[in-house]
Each structure stands twice: as C-alpha cells, then as structure tokens.
Amino acid sequence: MTPAAVGAPGSVRRSLHSLWLLSSRDLRVRYSTSALGYLWSVLDPLVMSGIYWFVFTQVFHRSVGEDPYIVFLITALLPWVWFNSAVTDFTKAFKKDARLVRSTSIPRWIWVNRIVVSKGVEFLFSIPVLVLFAVFGGAQVSWALLAFPLAVLLQTILLVGLGLVVAPLCVMFGDLERTTRLVLRALFYASPIIYGVGNLPGVFADIAAFNPLAGIFTLYRVGFFPDQWDTLTVVVGAAVSLGILGLGLLVFPRLERPVLKEL
C-alpha cells in the first residue's frame, strides 16, 4: 500500500493505519512462536474457570453467583484476561520498543493503544468459547445481551485511559511495574468475577460500584443473568471509565517528553 493510500503524515487515517499495523504485528509475533496459537487466548480463562467451578461446586457449598456457574465465571474471566494482560503489557509498552519509540515519527500514544487493540482482538476470538458453554450449559439468553457491545466499548475506554497513565509512569518510576502486578492480583478478588455485586454485604456493594470493572462485568453478564443488573454499579462504572480516559488524555502529553529522555 502506497503512503498516499494511507493518508498524509500526521493525519488520523495514517495514525489508525499505524495502530493496526503494530497491533497485527503483535498478534503475528505472539502466534507464530506458539504451537497452540489461538488456543492460548482461551486456555488461561478456561483453566481458571474450571478450577473455580470445581472448588465452588464440588468441594465447597457455593453461595455466590448463579447457575450455570461455569457460564457465570466465563462471562467475567474472559474480559478479565483482556484487562489483566493489557495492563501488564502497559508497564513495558515503551521499554520493549525503546529504539523505535525514539526514532520513528509514529505518535507515542499508538505504542500504548496497540496493546489495547491486540489484546482486544484476542478477547473477541475467545467469545465463541463463551457461546459454546452458554449453549451446552443451558444458559438463558435475554434481550439484555445487547449490552455486551457496550461492555466492550467501556472496557476499551477504560484500558486506553489506564494505558496513557500507566505506560509513561512505569518508564519514569521503575518500581511501578512490580507494584502494578501486585495491584492486579488484589483487583482480581476485589472485582465481581467469582461472585456478583449482589453477593456483597451491606455497604461493600456501594463501594464496589467505584471499581469500573464491576459495572463492565455486570454489562457482560446481564444478557445471561438478568438479576445481576445493578444501575448504580453500571452508571458509576461508566463515569469512572470516562474519567480515567479524561485523566489519561490530560496526563500523557505532559509526560511524553520526560519519557523520551528516560528511554
């Protein structure tokens, strides 16, 4: 494809083309070195779902979530893997390709958002697995399933905002990479993955609403489990996601020059 076909330098079209090229490169590199390829995008959440399903249905008497519990788990674990892997990669987004970041004219925000796109594509590839478990698990489907694309959009907004903050800060403060991993471990249990927001006692349900993942996971689940709907959680989650995006758009341009000096 000729340069003219992808737009003038600095144009939105050229930037989007660069974003897709880098994202597709990440996918090709990841799958070209793996014998299992696509299966890796679903293997991790499937193993995690199987473990939690066994523990909470075969070992202990489960008092959280809804039936079929395996579908309840997968509807949150699949987007969690997208979130967790993207944020983990944000911590080394600039360090990994430091020479290219310094020497090319590609807008620096693309080096962050390529992670959102490539991990998001992997998430979309994993949706057929959710469909299979929903069909064979006997899950009921309602019109609320139309909220699923909204959940994808909100998670994209949240990840873009987080990436624009986390990626440059991890260049400037090396310890943040390990700190981010610790935060992600705690956030897994602080998010309604193995339980629902309605399972939280008293004031904890209101506090959980300020975790944007709570509202996003609610939107993913409500098409299969209508009782999981919680207006406060969804509205606050959307507002927090948009707020984090606004913070990222404000902070990133101010950190861009210091980051280039550190690379």
Disulfide bonds with the S-S distance in Angstrom:
none
